[in-house]
Amino acid sequence: MELFETYRPWLLGLAYRLLGSMWDAEDVVQEAYARWSAGGRDEMREPRTFLVTAVSRLALDQLRSARVTREAYVGPWLPEPVATEALGPLGTPGLRGTVAYATLHLMEGLSPPERAVFVLRESFEVPYGEIARILDTTVTSCRQLHHRAARRLAAGRDRFTLAEGAHARLLTRLLEAARGGDPAGPGDLLTEDVVAWSDGGGKVRAALRPIGGREQVAAFVVDLVTHRPLSAPRLVDVNGRPCLAGTVDGNPRLLTVDVVDGRVDAIHVMLNPDKLAHIPG
């Protein structure tokens, strides 16, 4: 048990990146522990190899079944935001970059094998030979999957990452500009192709489709801030970035922004209370 606990934060980070849900990641890691506990000497001699394989395969199976459920979801399905401190090690650019909320959202567009190869290679620098063994495929296939995944994600990932303090100031400026009630205020802080996503999960009223374009998103932000403003707003550290948390009519809400070239390029609003359990209080 003690040996497994040294791996648990790392394994949770792996499963979370593969699934976009900490609830599901915890279940996967617990099942991997059960299999490891019941294993033989080979598993005890190579715990890391066994556990990475077990978590990856269990998460892939869960991801394949989850895709069907997510397709029937009410409105856009967004990943579950998680407090940065609960995401395991973030000591390399690959680990930090693949846990960014916008990147997790983009990874929803990948096939399960593409996502697995991308996460294992980019986040954890697993050799292609080991990835091929985990996925029961060839090294050539893994390289192709990684190339496709990286190409599909490249256009949407941050091209300019602000320091934490600057990111928080831009988020604060956006909200202060929206409080004036004039969409021109927040509009100056948005990219031309900005998109806003809301996830209410059918439990809280939310936009059923993404909102795109500077004018439309600026109006959305003004309505969001002025119509039902956040109670007890606070900045929290989520998925490696500052985010704004609070409540509206007693329901929790979290707002994150993605930045490209110093402007807000994407806004994610999480309203589904089932997905806000791992946010700092």
Backbone torsions as a table, in degrees:
resi	resn	phi	psi	omega
1	MET	NA	-45.1	-178.7
2	GLU	-61.0	-41.7	178.6
3	LEU	-63.6	-42.8	-179.7
4	PHE	-62.2	-38.9	-177.4
5	GLU	-62.6	-27.7	176.8
6	THR	-67.9	-26.0	179.7
7	TYR	-92.1	-18.3	-170.2
8	ARG	-55.4	-50.1	-179.1
9	PRO	-59.3	-39.0	-179.9
10	TRP	-66.2	-42.3	-179.8
11	LEU	-69.1	-38.1	176.5
12	LEU	-62.2	-40.2	177.4
13	GLY	-62.7	-39.8	177.8
14	LEU	-64.6	-50.9	-177.9
15	ALA	-64.0	-38.2	179.9
16	TYR	-64.7	-42.1	178.4
17	ARG	-64.0	-33.7	179.8
18	LEU	-75.5	-29.8	-171.3
19	LEU	-111.1	-24.9	-176.4
20	GLY	71.4	15.6	-178.8
21	SER	-143.0	121.2	179.2
22	MET	-72.4	-32.8	176.4
23	TRP	-58.7	-48.6	179.8
24	ASP	-67.7	-36.7	179.2
25	ALA	-62.3	-41.6	179.2
26	GLU	-63.5	-39.5	177.4
27	ASP	-63.6	-42.9	-179.1
28	VAL	-63.2	-46.0	-178.8
29	VAL	-65.2	-37.6	178.3
30	GLN	-65.9	-38.7	177.2
31	GLU	-66.8	-37.7	176.6
32	ALA	-63.3	-38.3	177.4
33	TYR	-63.6	-41.9	179.4
34	ALA	-61.6	-40.5	179.2
35	ARG	-68.7	-39.3	178.8
36	TRP	-65.3	-41.6	-179.9
37	SER	-63.2	-32.2	-178.5
38	ALA	-89.2	-0.2	-174.6
39	GLY	-78.7	-178.8	-178.2
40	GLY	-106.9	-159.7	-174.6
41	ARG	-66.7	-32.4	179.9
42	ASP	-60.7	-41.9	-179.9
43	GLU	-66.8	-37.5	179.8
44	MET	-69.4	-32.4	179.9
45	ARG	-74.4	-34.2	-178.5
46	GLU	-125.6	64.6	-174.8
47	PRO	-62.2	-39.6	-178.1
48	ARG	-62.6	-48.0	-178.8
49	THR	-61.1	-45.0	-179.2
50	PHE	-63.3	-45.2	-174.3
51	LEU	-71.6	-39.8	176.8
52	VAL	-62.2	-41.9	178.9
53	THR	-63.7	-47.8	-177.3
54	ALA	-62.5	-47.4	-178.5
55	VAL	-64.1	-42.7	-178.5
56	SER	-63.1	-46.0	-178.1
57	ARG	-69.2	-40.9	177.7
58	LEU	-63.9	-42.0	179.8
59	ALA	-66.0	-38.8	178.1
60	LEU	-62.1	-44.1	178.3
61	ASP	-60.6	-42.9	-179.7
62	GLN	-67.5	-38.6	-179.0
63	LEU	-64.8	-40.2	179.4
64	ARG	-61.6	-42.4	179.6
65	SER	-74.7	-32.8	-179.0
66	ALA	-67.7	-29.3	-178.3
67	ARG	-61.1	-34.8	178.5
68	VAL	-66.0	-44.2	179.6
69	THR	-64.7	-40.9	-177.2
70	ARG	-68.7	-29.0	177.5
71	GLU	-67.3	-26.0	179.3
72	ALA	-96.2	6.2	-177.3
73	TYR	-65.7	147.3	178.5
74	VAL	-78.6	109.3	-177.8
75	GLY	80.3	-173.7	-179.6
76	PRO	-64.2	139.9	174.2
77	TRP	-94.4	120.1	177.3
78	LEU	-110.6	150.7	177.7
79	PRO	-61.4	159.8	177.4
80	GLU	-78.6	119.0	177.5
81	PRO	-71.0	145.0	-175.1
82	VAL	-137.8	140.2	176.2
83	ALA	-55.6	134.3	-175.4
84	THR	-55.3	-38.3	-176.3
85	GLU	-65.0	-17.8	-178.3
86	ALA	-94.6	3.3	-172.2
87	LEU	-96.7	7.8	178.8
88	GLY	80.7	-168.9	-176.6
89	PRO	-60.1	139.8	176.5
90	LEU	-132.8	38.3	-170.8
91	GLY	-81.9	-5.1	179.1
92	THR	-125.7	158.5	177.0
93	PRO	-57.3	-36.0	179.5
94	GLY	-65.3	-43.1	178.9
95	LEU	-65.2	-43.3	-178.3
96	ARG	-72.5	-41.2	-176.5
97	GLY	-66.7	-35.9	-176.3
98	THR	-82.8	-4.7	176.0
99	VAL	-103.9	-3.9	175.8
100	ALA	-59.4	140.6	-172.0
101	TYR	-60.4	-43.3	-179.2
102	ALA	-62.7	-37.5	179.3
103	THR	-67.4	-42.4	176.5
104	LEU	-59.3	-40.2	178.6
105	HIS	-64.3	-44.0	178.6
106	LEU	-62.7	-34.9	-178.5
107	MET	-66.1	-15.6	175.6
108	GLU	-63.5	-22.0	179.1
109	GLY	-83.1	-5.0	178.7
110	LEU	-87.3	155.6	170.6
111	SER	-70.9	157.2	178.4
112	PRO	-53.8	-45.3	177.7
113	PRO	-63.2	-39.6	177.9
114	GLU	-61.1	-43.9	-178.9
115	ARG	-64.5	-42.0	-179.2
116	ALA	-63.3	-47.3	179.7
117	VAL	-62.7	-44.4	-178.6
118	PHE	-61.2	-47.8	-178.0
119	VAL	-65.5	-47.1	-178.2
120	LEU	-63.0	-38.8	-177.1
121	ARG	-80.6	-49.5	-174.8
122	GLU	-73.5	-42.6	-174.5
123	SER	-82.7	-45.8	-168.9
124	PHE	-113.9	2.0	175.2
125	GLU	53.2	39.1	177.1
126	VAL	-72.2	132.7	179.7
127	PRO	-61.0	149.4	-179.3
128	TYR	-57.9	-35.5	-179.9
129	GLY	-62.1	-40.4	178.9
130	GLU	-71.5	-38.1	177.1
131	ILE	-62.7	-41.7	179.2
132	ALA	-60.4	-38.9	178.9
133	ARG	-67.6	-42.2	-179.4
134	ILE	-61.5	-42.0	-176.4
135	LEU	-90.5	-2.1	-178.9
136	ASP	56.4	53.3	178.9
137	THR	-143.3	-165.1	-177.2
138	THR	-102.4	160.8	176.7
139	VAL	-61.8	-41.2	178.7
140	THR	-59.3	-43.8	178.8
141	SER	-63.3	-40.6	179.4
142	CYS	-63.2	-41.5	178.1
143	ARG	-62.4	-39.9	179.3
144	GLN	-67.3	-41.7	178.0
145	LEU	-62.4	-42.8	179.5
146	HIS	-64.2	-42.9	179.8
147	HIS	-61.2	-44.5	-179.8
148	ARG	-64.5	-43.8	-178.7
149	ALA	-64.3	-46.0	-179.2
150	ALA	-62.9	-38.7	-179.7
151	ARG	-67.0	-40.7	-179.0
152	ARG	-69.5	-32.1	-178.2
153	LEU	-85.8	-23.6	-171.0
154	ALA	-57.9	-42.2	-175.8
155	ALA	-67.6	-27.7	-174.6
156	GLY	-100.1	-11.0	-177.5
157	ARG	-81.4	159.5	-179.1
158	ASP	-51.8	129.7	173.1
159	ARG	-101.4	-8.8	179.1
160	PHE	-149.9	107.4	-176.9
161	THR	-98.2	122.1	178.3
162	LEU	-78.6	151.5	170.3
163	ALA	-62.7	157.5	-173.6
164	GLU	-54.5	-45.1	-178.8
165	GLY	-63.8	-41.5	179.4
166	ALA	-68.1	-37.1	177.8
167	HIS	-61.9	-45.6	179.6
168	ALA	-63.7	-39.3	179.8
169	ARG	-66.5	-37.9	178.6
170	LEU	-65.9	-41.9	176.9
171	LEU	-61.0	-44.1	179.7
172	THR	-65.0	-42.4	178.1
173	ARG	-61.1	-40.1	179.5
174	LEU	-59.9	-45.6	-177.7
175	LEU	-71.1	-38.6	177.9
176	GLU	-65.0	-38.4	178.7
177	ALA	-65.8	-35.9	-178.4
178	ALA	-71.4	-27.9	-178.2
179	ARG	-64.8	-20.6	177.8
180	GLY	-71.0	-14.6	176.7
181	GLY	85.2	-4.8	179.9
182	ASP	-102.6	117.8	-179.5
183	PRO	-58.2	-20.2	179.2
184	ALA	-65.4	-27.6	-179.8
185	GLY	-62.4	-63.2	178.2
186	PRO	-67.9	-24.7	-178.2
187	GLY	-58.5	-33.2	-179.5
188	ASP	-67.4	-17.2	-177.2
189	LEU	-100.6	3.3	-175.4
190	LEU	-108.2	149.2	171.6
191	THR	-74.8	164.4	-178.4
192	GLU	-64.2	-35.0	-175.8
193	ASP	-102.2	22.8	-178.3
194	VAL	-56.1	146.4	178.4
195	VAL	-130.7	139.3	176.5
196	ALA	-114.9	133.5	-179.3
197	TRP	-121.2	140.0	177.0
198	SER	-129.1	138.0	179.5
199	ASP	-126.0	105.9	175.4
200	GLY	-106.2	-12.0	177.3
201	GLY	61.7	18.9	-177.8
202	GLY	78.1	1.7	-178.3
203	LYS	-104.5	-27.2	177.9
204	VAL	-131.8	140.0	-178.7
205	ARG	-59.2	130.0	-178.9
206	ALA	-154.4	161.0	176.8
207	ALA	-63.3	132.7	-176.3
208	LEU	-84.5	-8.4	178.6
209	ARG	-138.1	154.5	175.0
210	PRO	-61.1	148.1	177.5
211	ILE	-107.9	123.8	-174.4
212	GLY	-120.8	150.6	177.8
213	GLY	99.8	145.3	-174.0
214	ARG	-60.0	-47.3	-176.3
215	GLU	-65.5	-43.5	-177.9
216	GLN	-67.9	-41.0	-179.5
217	VAL	-71.3	-36.7	176.9
218	ALA	-60.3	-43.5	177.3
219	ALA	-64.4	-37.7	178.3
220	PHE	-62.2	-44.7	-178.8
221	VAL	-66.0	-41.2	177.9
222	VAL	-60.8	-45.4	178.7
223	ASP	-63.2	-40.5	-179.2
224	LEU	-61.5	-40.7	-174.4
225	VAL	-83.7	-35.2	-173.0
226	THR	-96.6	-32.5	-175.6
227	HIS	-71.9	-50.8	177.7
228	ARG	-134.7	79.5	-174.9
229	PRO	-65.5	154.8	178.7
230	LEU	-67.2	138.1	170.2
231	SER	-94.0	142.6	179.5
232	ALA	48.9	52.1	-179.6
233	PRO	-65.0	144.8	179.6
234	ARG	-153.2	150.7	173.8
235	LEU	-85.7	134.7	179.3
236	VAL	-130.7	154.1	179.6
237	ASP	-94.2	106.5	-174.2
238	VAL	-130.4	131.2	178.8
239	ASN	50.6	37.5	175.4
240	GLY	79.6	7.8	-177.7
241	ARG	-137.4	153.4	172.2
242	PRO	-69.4	136.2	177.8
243	CYS	-134.8	165.4	-179.9
244	LEU	-107.6	124.6	179.6
245	ALA	-119.8	154.8	176.9
246	GLY	178.7	-163.2	178.0
247	THR	-131.8	153.5	173.9
248	VAL	-133.1	118.3	-176.8
249	ASP	53.7	36.6	177.8
250	GLY	84.4	-6.8	179.9
251	ASN	-96.5	136.5	179.6
252	PRO	-69.3	152.7	179.0
253	ARG	-148.3	144.2	177.8
254	LEU	-134.8	136.2	179.4
255	LEU	-123.7	126.6	176.0
256	THR	-121.4	153.5	176.0
257	VAL	-129.2	147.3	175.0
258	ASP	-109.6	140.7	-171.7
259	VAL	-117.5	133.1	173.8
260	VAL	-130.8	122.6	178.7
261	ASP	52.3	39.8	174.2
262	GLY	81.4	3.6	177.2
263	ARG	-123.3	158.7	179.2
264	VAL	-74.7	122.4	-177.4
265	ASP	-108.3	-18.6	178.1
266	ALA	-152.7	143.9	176.6
267	ILE	-126.0	130.1	177.3
268	HIS	-119.7	123.7	179.0
269	VAL	-115.3	115.3	178.4
270	MET	-99.5	119.4	179.3
271	LEU	-116.2	-18.7	-178.4
272	ASN	-64.9	112.7	-176.0
273	PRO	-62.9	-25.1	179.5
274	ASP	-66.5	-20.5	-177.6
275	LYS	-103.2	11.3	-176.8
276	LEU	-117.6	20.4	-178.5
277	ALA	-76.5	-20.4	-176.5
278	HIS	-104.9	29.7	177.9
279	ILE	-102.2	139.1	179.9
280	PRO	-56.6	138.9	-178.9
281	GLY	-78.1	NA	NA
